[in-house]
Amino acid sequence: MMVRVLIPSGALGLGYDRAALARGIAMRPDVIAIDGGSTDSGPHYLGTGTSKYSRNSTKAEWRELMAARAEAGVPLVIGTAGTCGADNAVDWLVDITREIAAETDSKLKIAVLKSGQDVEMLKSALKVGRIAPLPPASALDPDVLDACTNIVALAGAEQIAAALQTGADIVIAGRTTDTAIIAALPLQRGCHPGGAWHGAKIGECGALATTHPNSGTILIDFDETGFTMQPMGEGVRATPHTVSAHMLYENSDPIRLFEPGGYLDVSDAVYTACDDRSVRVEGSAWVPGPYTVKLEGACRSGFQTVSIALIRDPRYVANIRNWCDDIVVKCTAKAKARVEGDFGIELRVIGLDSTLGPLDTAAKSGTEVGVMGIVTAGTQALSMEVAKMLNPYLLHHPLSEDEEMPTFAFPFSPPEMPRGAIHEFCLNHVLSLDDPMEAFHLDVIEVGV
């Protein structure tokens, strides 16, 4: 028994090597699997149920993968559709698929797996102890569920397998674990469970586990004892080092990887170079456990307006932190005297330590810094009002009272840029399920002529 999985790239919208994809199709895979997103880019996308990637880019790449699927005659599976996997994002990709089917005169059967969660159902589960926190989260307050704009559960291999069992040409899934879309068919067909999950982890980001991480397409063969991974890009190699190292990627434990229904243990995994391009892995173990799915939720945390000023005066650059601290104190005092409502003012020094803030011990002053003012408030109007109070400080505030007024530069006019609603992640919990499908919804539709 062997199951061959073709992975075009780490995510739809990132791009891939067309020649590498063609080589993979020529090797007759059993399924084509690609990730659609993750939480990497922050809570905005789950909070709003929207995609990070351009619709045009997504459509262009999806059209090519749909054509590759038709050529290979195998299912095409995508997980975490639309970056966040919220139901609206799934619908977005389904609409794109409808368009492509109509434009290419194709008739397709699509399994649509949705991961969105009903708040009342989750409250009931919480009452009976079926929701537990993951460290370092605390016990879940029901009010947090009400505050969420979107909540999803991460589907595993069982839910993807159910979608594949419908005989669909394409599976468009909401939020899934990155590995589930790759592991599902090998597990369904009886391949080694440890090898299925381990190979899926190695393949989740396409060619990231090779010598050329940006080359995209890889092929993984799963069987009764393990898996073999090989890249499809010209001159690209997989080595025991590049493959084993990927267990460290986005995983707090390089030995164990938790998934719905258990965890992968690679303590005894053996990585062997088959040749100068491919790697064989055996010895991975799957340890069954309670069936839980991780919950992700995002809630609105306010509204923001952003301003940027550019500072080149050497004296101000050398004393930029004192200058910023003084502005925050004085502008905050003025705003509190003139507006009602809670707000916060933050100044980040771009080009000095805006990424790590006070943790950046290596930050050094240069000839120019940018100062980014961030005003967060309960409404967009209040955020903009306070940002306008900040404006003259960023443009003219002197380091001391007895010196002439300086003038700095705004790269935009007006400098105040409203960001709208901002979101934050607010769930880090797992939901226990008796039936893997009870928190998910599976529909089968037909599109095209």
C-alpha positions in Angstrom: 0.0 0.0 0.0 1.4 3.4 -1.0 -0.3 6.8 -1.0 1.4 9.6 -2.9 0.6 13.2 -1.8 1.6 16.2 -3.9 2.1 19.5 -2.0 2.4 22.5 -4.4 3.6 25.0 -1.8 3.4 26.1 1.8 0.1 28.1 1.2 -2.2 29.1 -1.6 -1.2 32.7 -2.5 2.5 32.3 -1.9 3.3 31.2 -5.4 5.2 28.1 -6.6 7.4 26.7 -9.3 5.2 25.7 -12.3 7.8 23.3 -13.6 8.1 21.6 -10.2 4.3 21.3 -10.1 4.3 19.7 -13.5 6.9 17.2 -12.5 4.8 16.3 -9.5 1.7 15.8 -11.6 3.7 13.6 -14.0 4.4 11.3 -11.0 0.7 10.5 -10.6 -0.1 11.5 -7.1 -3.2 10.2 -5.3 -4.2 13.6 -3.9 -3.0 17.2 -4.1 -3.0 19.0 -0.8 -2.3 22.7 0.0 -2.7 24.9 3.1 -4.8 28.1 2.8 -3.5 30.0 5.9 -2.8 30.0 9.6 -2.7 32.4 12.5 0.8 33.7 11.5 -0.4 37.0 10.3 -2.3 38.0 13.4 -5.9 38.1 14.6 -7.4 40.5 12.1 -8.2 37.8 9.5 -10.1 35.6 12.0 -11.7 38.6 13.6 -13.1 39.8 10.3 -13.4 36.4 8.5 -11.3 37.7 5.6 -8.3 36.5 3.6 -4.8 38.0 3.9 -4.0 37.2 0.2 -5.1 39.1 -2.9 -8.2 37.7 -4.5 -6.6 37.9 -8.0 -3.5 36.0 -6.9 -5.6 33.4 -5.1 -7.8 32.9 -8.1 -4.8 32.7 -10.5 -3.1 30.0 -8.4 -6.3 28.1 -7.6 -7.1 28.0 -11.3 -3.8 26.4 -12.0 -4.2 23.9 -9.2 -7.7 23.0 -10.4 -6.3 22.4 -13.9 -3.5 20.2 -12.4 -6.2 18.3 -10.5 -8.1 17.7 -13.7 -5.0 16.5 -15.4 -4.1 14.1 -12.6 -7.7 13.0 -12.0 -7.3 13.1 -8.2 -8.9 15.2 -5.4 -7.6 18.6 -4.6 -7.8 19.5 -0.9 -7.3 22.8 0.8 -7.4 23.5 4.5 -7.8 26.8 6.5 -9.3 28.3 3.4 -9.1 32.1 3.1 -6.2 32.4 5.6 -8.3 32.0 8.8 -10.7 29.2 8.0 -13.8 31.1 9.2 -17.0 30.3 7.4 -17.1 33.6 5.5 -13.5 32.8 4.2 -14.6 29.3 3.1 -17.5 30.9 1.2 -15.1 33.3 -0.4 -13.0 30.5 -1.9 -16.1 28.6 -2.9 -17.2 31.6 -4.9 -13.8 31.8 -6.6 -14.1 28.1 -7.4 -17.6 28.7 -8.9 -16.2 31.5 -11.1 -13.3 29.3 -12.4 -15.6 26.4 -13.1 -17.9 28.7 -15.1 -15.0 30.2 -17.0 -13.5 26.8 -17.8 -16.7 25.0 -18.6 -16.0 22.5 -15.8 -18.5 20.5 -13.7 -17.2 19.8 -10.3 -18.3 18.1 -7.1 -17.1 20.1 -4.0 -17.1 19.0 -0.4 -17.3 22.1 1.8 -16.2 21.5 5.4 -16.9 24.4 7.8 -15.2 24.8 11.2 -17.2 27.8 12.6 -18.6 27.3 16.1 -21.9 28.3 17.6 -21.5 30.3 20.8 -24.5 28.7 22.5 -23.2 25.2 21.8 -19.8 26.1 23.2 -21.4 27.6 26.3 -23.2 24.3 26.8 -20.0 22.4 26.4 -18.3 24.7 28.9 -21.0 24.0 31.5 -20.4 20.3 31.3 -16.6 20.5 31.4 -15.9 19.8 27.8 -13.7 22.9 27.2 -10.3 23.0 28.9 -7.6 25.7 28.8 -4.2 25.1 27.2 -1.2 26.5 29.1 -0.8 29.4 29.9 -4.5 30.2 29.4 -6.9 30.2 32.3 -10.4 28.8 32.6 -12.7 30.1 30.0 -15.2 32.9 30.9 -18.4 32.6 29.0 -18.4 36.3 28.3 -15.3 35.8 26.2 -17.3 33.6 23.9 -19.9 36.3 23.5 -17.2 38.9 22.6 -15.7 36.8 19.8 -16.6 37.9 16.2 -15.5 34.4 14.9 -14.7 31.1 16.6 -13.3 28.1 14.7 -12.3 24.6 15.7 -9.2 23.0 14.1 -10.3 20.0 12.1 -8.2 16.9 12.0 -7.7 14.0 9.6 -11.1 12.4 10.5 -13.0 15.4 9.2 -10.9 15.6 6.0 -11.4 11.9 5.5 -15.1 12.3 5.7 -15.0 15.0 3.1 -12.9 12.8 0.8 -15.3 9.9 1.3 -18.0 11.9 -0.5 -16.0 11.4 -3.8 -15.6 15.1 -4.2 -13.2 16.5 -6.9 -12.3 19.4 -4.5 -12.4 19.7 -0.7 -12.6 23.2 0.6 -12.1 23.1 4.4 -12.3 25.7 7.1 -9.8 25.8 9.8 -7.8 22.6 10.0 -4.5 21.6 11.5 -1.7 22.2 9.0 -1.0 18.4 8.9 -4.6 17.1 8.6 -5.0 17.7 4.9 -1.9 15.7 4.2 -2.3 12.9 6.7 -6.0 12.2 6.0 -5.8 10.0 2.9 -2.7 7.9 4.0 -4.5 7.2 7.3 -7.7 6.4 5.5 -6.0 3.9 3.3 -4.1 2.1 6.1 -0.6 3.6 6.0 1.5 3.7 9.1 -0.1 6.3 11.5 3.1 7.6 12.9 4.5 7.9 9.4 1.4 9.6 8.2 1.4 12.3 10.8 5.2 12.8 10.7 5.3 13.1 6.9 2.4 15.5 7.1 4.3 17.6 9.6 7.4 17.6 7.3 5.3 18.5 4.3 3.0 21.1 5.8 5.1 24.0 4.4 6.0 22.6 1.0 9.7 22.9 0.3 10.6 24.5 3.7 12.1 21.2 4.7 14.6 21.2 1.8 17.8 23.0 0.8 15.7 25.5 -1.2 12.8 26.5 1.0 11.2 28.8 -1.6 11.1 26.2 -4.4 7.6 25.1 -3.4 6.5 21.7 -4.6 7.3 18.4 -2.9 6.0 14.8 -3.1 5.6 12.4 -0.2 5.1 8.7 -0.5 3.4 7.1 2.5 3.3 3.3 3.2 3.0 0.7 5.9 6.2 1.6 7.7 6.9 5.3 7.1 7.3 7.8 4.4 9.7 9.1 1.7 9.9 12.8 0.9 11.4 14.3 -2.3 11.3 17.8 -3.7 10.2 18.5 -7.2 12.2 21.6 -7.9 15.3 21.4 -10.2 18.4 21.1 -8.1 16.6 21.0 -4.8 17.5 18.4 -2.2 16.1 17.0 0.9 18.5 15.7 3.5 18.2 14.0 6.9 19.1 17.4 8.4 16.5 19.5 6.5 13.8 16.9 7.1 14.4 16.3 10.8 14.8 20.0 11.5 11.3 20.7 10.5 10.0 19.2 13.7 11.3 22.4 15.3 9.2 24.6 13.1 6.2 26.2 14.9 6.3 23.5 17.5 7.2 24.0 21.1 8.3 20.3 21.5 10.6 19.0 18.7 9.7 15.4 19.8 5.9 15.5 20.1 3.2 17.0 18.0 -0.3 17.1 19.3 -3.2 16.6 16.9 -6.9 15.8 17.4 -7.1 12.3 18.9 -3.5 11.9 20.1 0.0 12.9 19.5 3.0 12.1 17.2 6.2 10.9 18.9 9.4 11.0 16.8 11.8 9.9 19.6 12.7 6.8 17.7 12.5 8.2 14.1 15.3 7.3 11.8 16.1 9.6 8.9 18.0 8.0 6.0 19.1 9.6 2.7 17.8 7.5 -0.2 20.0 9.4 -2.6 21.2 13.0 -2.9 17.6 14.3 -3.2 15.2 12.3 -1.1 14.9 11.1 2.5 13.2 8.0 4.0 11.8 8.2 7.6 10.7 5.3 9.8 10.2 4.7 13.5 7.7 7.5 14.2 4.9 6.6 16.6 1.3 7.7 16.9 0.0 7.7 20.5 -3.8 7.7 20.6 -5.5 9.9 23.3 -8.8 11.7 24.0 -10.4 13.4 21.0 -10.1 17.1 21.4 -10.0 19.9 18.9 -8.3 23.3 19.5 -10.5 26.4 19.5 -9.4 29.7 18.1 -11.3 32.9 18.6 -10.8 36.6 17.9 -12.6 39.6 19.4 -12.6 43.3 18.8 -10.2 45.2 21.1 -10.7 48.7 20.0 -10.1 51.1 17.1 -6.8 52.6 16.0 -5.4 55.6 14.2 -1.7 55.6 13.2 0.6 58.5 12.4 4.2 58.5 11.2 6.8 61.3 11.6 10.4 61.3 10.3 13.2 62.7 12.5 16.6 63.6 11.1 18.0 66.2 13.5 21.0 64.5 15.1 20.2 65.8 18.6 16.7 64.6 18.5 17.7 61.2 17.1 20.2 60.8 19.9 17.5 61.7 22.5 14.6 60.1 20.7 13.4 58.0 23.6 13.2 61.0 26.0 11.4 63.0 23.3 8.8 60.3 22.8 8.2 59.7 26.5 7.7 63.5 27.0 5.2 63.6 24.1 3.2 60.7 25.5 2.9 62.3 28.9 1.9 65.7 27.7 -0.4 64.6 24.9 -2.1 62.1 27.2 -2.7 64.8 29.8 -4.1 67.2 27.2 -6.4 64.6 25.6 -7.8 63.5 29.0 -8.8 67.1 29.7 -10.6 67.5 26.4 -12.2 64.2 25.5 -14.4 61.6 27.2 -13.6 57.9 26.9 -10.7 55.5 27.4 -7.7 55.7 25.0 -4.0 54.9 24.8 -1.1 56.5 23.1 2.0 54.6 22.1 5.1 55.8 20.2 7.3 53.2 18.5 10.6 54.2 17.1 11.0 52.7 13.7 14.6 52.0 12.8 15.7 51.8 16.4 13.7 49.2 18.4 10.2 49.1 17.1 10.2 45.3 16.7 11.3 44.3 20.2 11.0 47.6 22.1 12.9 47.6 25.4 14.0 44.0 24.9 16.3 45.1 22.0 19.6 45.7 23.7 21.4 46.0 20.4 19.5 49.0 19.1 21.6 51.9 18.0 20.8 55.4 16.9 21.4 56.2 13.2 21.0 59.4 11.2 17.2 59.1 10.9 14.4 57.4 12.7 10.7 57.2 12.1 8.3 57.6 15.0 5.0 55.8 14.7 2.2 57.1 16.8 -0.5 54.6 17.7 -3.8 55.7 19.3 -6.2 53.0 20.4 -9.6 53.9 21.7 -13.2 52.5 22.1 -14.4 54.2 18.9 -12.7 55.2 15.6 -13.9 58.8 16.1 -12.2 59.0 19.6 -9.0 57.4 18.2 -8.9 60.0 15.4 -9.6 62.9 17.7 -6.7 62.0 20.0 -4.4 61.3 17.0 -5.1 64.9 15.8 -4.1 66.1 19.2 -0.9 64.1 18.8 -0.2 65.7 15.4 1.4 69.0 16.5 3.6 67.2 19.0 5.1 64.9 16.3 5.7 67.8 14.1 7.0 70.5 16.4 7.6 69.3 20.0 11.0 70.6 21.4 13.2 68.6 23.6 13.3 71.4 26.1 11.2 74.5 26.9 14.0 77.0 26.2 14.9 76.1 22.6 13.4 77.1 19.3 10.6 75.0 17.9 11.8 72.2 15.6 10.0 71.0 12.5 10.0 67.4 11.4 8.5 65.6 8.4 5.2 63.8 7.8 5.5 61.4 4.8 1.7 61.7 4.2 -0.9 64.4 4.4 -2.9 64.0 6.4 -0.6 62.0 8.6 -3.5 60.3 10.5 -4.3 56.9 9.0 -7.4 55.2 10.5 -7.0 51.5 10.9 -10.5 50.7 11.9 -11.4 47.9 14.3 -8.5 45.9 15.7 -8.7 42.4 17.0 -7.0 40.1 19.4 -6.8 36.3 19.9 -8.8 35.4 23.0 -9.1 31.6 23.0 -6.4 29.0 23.7 -8.6 26.1 24.7 -9.6 22.6 23.5 -13.0 21.1 23.0 -13.6 17.4 23.8 -15.7 15.6 21.2 -17.5 12.2 21.3 -17.9 12.3 17.5 -15.2 14.0 15.5 -17.9 15.5 13.2 -20.1 17.0 15.9 -18.4 20.4 15.8 -18.1 20.6 12.0 -20.5 20.9 9.1 -20.0 19.1 5.8 -21.9 19.9 2.6 -21.5 18.6 -0.9 -22.3 21.0 -3.8 -21.9 20.9 -7.6 -20.6 23.8 -9.6 -20.1 24.5 -13.2 -21.9 23.5 -16.4 
